[in-house]
């Protein structure tokens, strides 16, 4: 896999919970993380699509 593709769509560490002292418990591996890293763009795209549909469906 290309390094840029891996940086955009995947992450190496994931926090899966906390122990009794409040410290994070991390799991290492290759995890799909597209939505979390691109949440701002997903929200902006959905908002612009909603505005576009609102202007067309008057």
ABEGO torsion letter per residue (X at the ends): XBAAAAAAABBABBBAEBBAAGBBBBBBEBBBAAAAAAAAAAAAAAAAAAAAAAAAAX
